[in-house]
Amino acid sequence: MTDWDGAKYAEIATLQHDVGRRFVAELTPPAGARVVDAGCGEGFVTRLIAELPPVAAVVGFDPSPLMIARAREGRHPGVDFVEGDVTTFVADDPFDLAVSLNALHWVPDSVAALTRLHDAVRPGAGVVCQFVPEGERPSIEDVAFGVATGVSTGVGTGAEGRDAGGFAAFFEGFEPPHVHRTRGEWRDIAGAAGLEVDDLTERDLAWDFGSADAFRAWCALGFTAYTDRLPAERRDEFLARVTDAYGRVTGSDHVLRFLQLRLGAHRPR
Ligand SMILES: C[S@@+](CC[C@H](N)C(=O)[O-])C[C@H]1O[C@@H](n2cnc3c(N)ncnc32)[C@H](O)[C@@H]1O
């Protein structure tokens, strides 16, 4: 598990915060709800959920100590943050709603993750997760993996050529840190976890960072699983190659295009 830099994330995550506001605006928790937020990061979304009028309390958890440390700095009534992993999380008391935003595509064992969220809510309660699914266009994560290893994980990511940047020696045995699955796969996984699926809405979104430098700074934040393996003097070069290669996918060096799949489900009574 990579430890995300909570303080930098809070500074630079304008995109995640915008997505977070929209995600929370569509939640419909029951009156007096206790909510759990899996993979809460630095807690921005968790605090927004706590501000929804029907919500009584929210627990956010995340395995990243730096993220949880940052989350705890933003004190907020009715909000608690704990370190925890979605594949092993156990609730003391069942929650009335479980949510997770842009965390599950970083968790390889999707069945374990959704099973834990199913078990964390009372019968009849909802589980709403949003994340990046598999799509036809290579994602920025696919491109990063291709640049690092010379192995393509998405359609067309071989455009860079096999290990053109000479990074593969640092990535022997490296597995992609992201898991992108299709809508159909997520439907099956939710079923295997005991959930009944109510909604699987996919959206194709774009975010303009305004400059190639700002886009690279954002990539630096999310790609520490890669940059941590590289000598410090080669990290900027790696990120530049990723954004260049990605520019060949989108036609821009400062626009991110990304899919979001909203999986709405409930635990059967
Ligand atoms: C892109 S951040 C999203 C944070 C927050 N939900 C948001 O929308 O701003 C992804 C988060 O997933 C967390 N994560 C990674 N693996 C996880 C796991 N096994 N269980 C729970 N969270 C995990 C990371 O630590 C990171 O904080």
PDBQT file of the ligand as one rigid body, heavy atoms in Angstrom, charges set to zero:
ROOT
HETATM    1  C1  LIG A 301      -7.725   9.276  -4.747  1.00  0.00    +0.000 C 
HETATM    2  S1  LIG A 301      -7.700   9.033  -3.016  1.00  0.00    +0.000 S 
HETATM    3  C2  LIG A 301      -9.420   9.369  -2.652  1.00  0.00    +0.000 C 
HETATM    4  C3  LIG A 301      -9.611   9.983  -1.290  1.00  0.00    +0.000 C 
HETATM    5  C4  LIG A 301     -11.013  10.527  -1.022  1.00  0.00    +0.000 C 
HETATM    6  N1  LIG A 301     -12.004   9.470  -0.987  1.00  0.00    +0.000 N 
HETATM    7  C5  LIG A 301     -11.379  11.575  -2.061  1.00  0.00    +0.000 C 
HETATM    8  O1  LIG A 301     -12.278  11.315  -2.871  1.00  0.00    +0.000 OA
HETATM    9  O2  LIG A 301     -10.766  12.655  -2.035  1.00  0.00    +0.000 OA
HETATM   10  C6  LIG A 301      -7.611   7.290  -2.855  1.00  0.00    +0.000 C 
HETATM   11  C7  LIG A 301      -7.568   6.817  -1.407  1.00  0.00    +0.000 C 
HETATM   12  O3  LIG A 301      -7.761   5.401  -1.385  1.00  0.00    +0.000 OA
HETATM   13  C8  LIG A 301      -7.051   4.932  -0.275  1.00  0.00    +0.000 C 
HETATM   14  N2  LIG A 301      -6.875   3.473  -0.334  1.00  0.00    +0.000 N 
HETATM   15  C9  LIG A 301      -5.951   2.758  -1.031  1.00  0.00    +0.000 A 
HETATM   16  N3  LIG A 301      -6.059   1.450  -0.728  1.00  0.00    +0.000 NA
HETATM   17  C10 LIG A 301      -7.078   1.336   0.173  1.00  0.00    +0.000 A 
HETATM   18  C11 LIG A 301      -7.642   0.244   0.900  1.00  0.00    +0.000 A 
HETATM   19  N4  LIG A 301      -7.194  -1.008   0.747  1.00  0.00    +0.000 N 
HETATM   20  N5  LIG A 301      -8.665   0.498   1.768  1.00  0.00    +0.000 NA
HETATM   21  C12 LIG A 301      -9.141   1.759   1.920  1.00  0.00    +0.000 A 
HETATM   22  N6  LIG A 301      -8.623   2.826   1.261  1.00  0.00    +0.000 NA
HETATM   23  C13 LIG A 301      -7.606   2.626   0.412  1.00  0.00    +0.000 A 
HETATM   24  C14 LIG A 301      -5.731   5.706  -0.377  1.00  0.00    +0.000 C 
HETATM   25  O4  LIG A 301      -4.971   5.641   0.814  1.00  0.00    +0.000 OA
HETATM   26  C15 LIG A 301      -6.233   7.096  -0.724  1.00  0.00    +0.000 C 
HETATM   27  O5  LIG A 301      -6.444   7.880   0.417  1.00  0.00    +0.000 OA
ENDROOT
TORSDOF 0
